[in-house]
Amino acid sequence: MRVVLVYPGITMEGFAKPATRPKTGYVQHGLCHISAALKNKGHKVFLIDLRQLFDWQELPGIVRRIKPDVAGITVMSMDFDVAVESARIIKETGKDIKVIVGGIHPTIVESDFLDNPWVDYVFKGEAEMTLPEILDDLAKGNVKDKTVTGRMPDLDSIPFVDRELFGVLEAPWVPFLKMPFITTVAGRGCVYNCNFCQPAERKLFGAKIRRISPERLIEELRFTKNKTGLNSLMIHDDCLVEDEKWVERFLGLYGNKDLRKPFICQGRADIIVRNPALFRDMKRYGLALLLIGFESGSQRLLNFLRKGTTVEQNYKAAGICKRLGIRIFANFMLGIPTETREEALATVRMIKKIKPYVPSPAFYTPFPGSDLFEYCKKNNLSLITKHSDYKRDPVSPKIKGIDYDFLNKILSEVKKLPPSVRLKRKIDRLTLGRFNKELIRKYNPPCI
Ligand code: B12
């Protein structure tokens, strides 16, 4: 079959600017996995990355050129409107094209699509095993229900992600990492139970965490390195360091001369405090930046969020990272339901003390499928009126009872970085940034 996958990523970034289609950007791993699984079964796979289009008018012509039998659209909550508009245009361009939506939003809020005339099937869960079977059934005219549920694959048995699908170079978003840079996701699921996220992720990936074996990841990195080169890496897992044994085994293999490149991943304050030796080893093998969800400087709110960490651990973890020379990317939230001004100030004070390399603030956003979303619904707190509001950037108000002007005022304090951090960033930019620019100049990504 001819399958076109659609990445509707314009909610945040918009369409391409006149005369310049982006040469860099992140890839969407779900679609890259689906592409690999379908190609493996002999299907012909195409991609429409809306970020590469100048406007909606381009879409019908592209669909006519591809002549797909099936269109698969991935949908995060904030991309809902764009996804539905894509489905409408695709269906109106070719009424026989079967449109399937999948990803976190259809998995959690299936009902958003059930009455939609442009969507033929709503796919819940993971697709590598089940989507190829659905395509076989579609060819035989055998798919009756609008909702389809995917089986969970064994991550070591599925093909490597199709990194070429997107035709853009991934680019590190920090100046001290060199291209070629790639992102990868080593596991699915999360053992933690934070109420701002769960149980949505458990509904998508199941209750148990599954992770690719370190050996298989190394095999994939080596394969990628031989194909496109590899100078730095981000492992996107929600909490990679949760399985300390896995990390040790991975490091043992990754540390092996040819592969050892700087990498970024996500950690947790309690794990850093419990096992600093693990992070010392990670630093030795290339950990260049560690994302940590500090979330709040109020213990009451950390408990309310079911984060499972303490404010004291936040400070201690930051101290350990400083001593080990690991740069910190500090995720934290303001505007949590029930948060007082004093608690918001405590969070800002904490971040100022920690002095992270990147302070990354968010306004708490109630995402569908999470327990805190249900709490906001029950207490009539949500100010989200359209799907495109489902982004946690500290810009628009998210819930009632929060003084966002006050939050913006106290946030400006965190944005004023100490001179030492500003200088370090400038040096990073000057020394390593130019390698990346040269690579992007050389590279001409194919555009549809
Ligand atoms: C990597 C990542 C990012 C990266 C890359 C984002 C991207 N567009 O790919 C970055 C850091 C840029 C990012 C940013 C954001 N992210 Co993010 N991100 C993730 C993360 C950690 C991994 C995603 C991933 O690759 N998973 C692995 C792949 C294999 O899984 P998958 O994509 O779900 O795909 C499988 C199935 O869903 C299904 N499937 C998916 N699509 C389709 C389509 C079809 C047709 C079918 C049949 C099946 C199908 O099959 C796939 C293979 O089995 C997830 C959490 C998680 N663990 O998944 C959050 C997550 C997706 N992000 C989230 C959010 C909120 C954001 C932001 C909006 C945050 C913000 N700044 O406000 C931004 C949005 C940026 C953007 N424009 O897209 C939420 C989404 C919640 C929601 N309800 O929408 C998640 C779930 C985290 C969370 N729990 O809150 N993110």
Boltz pocket constraint, residues with backbone or C-beta under 6 A from the ligand:
constraints:
  - pocket:
      binder: B
      contacts: [[A, 9], [A, 12], [A, 13], [A, 26], [A, 27], [A, 28], [A, 29], [A, 30], [A, 31], [A, 33], [A, 34], [A, 71], [A, 72], [A, 73], [A, 74], [A, 75], [A, 76], [A, 77], [A, 78], [A, 100], [A, 101], [A, 102], [A, 103], [A, 104], [A, 105], [A, 123], [A, 125], [A, 126], [A, 127], [A, 128], [A, 131], [A, 185], [A, 187], [A, 188], [A, 189], [A, 196], [A, 197], [A, 200], [A, 201], [A, 204], [A, 236], [A, 237], [A, 238], [A, 367], [A, 368], [A, 390], [A, 391], [A, 392], [A, 393]]
      max_distance: 6.0
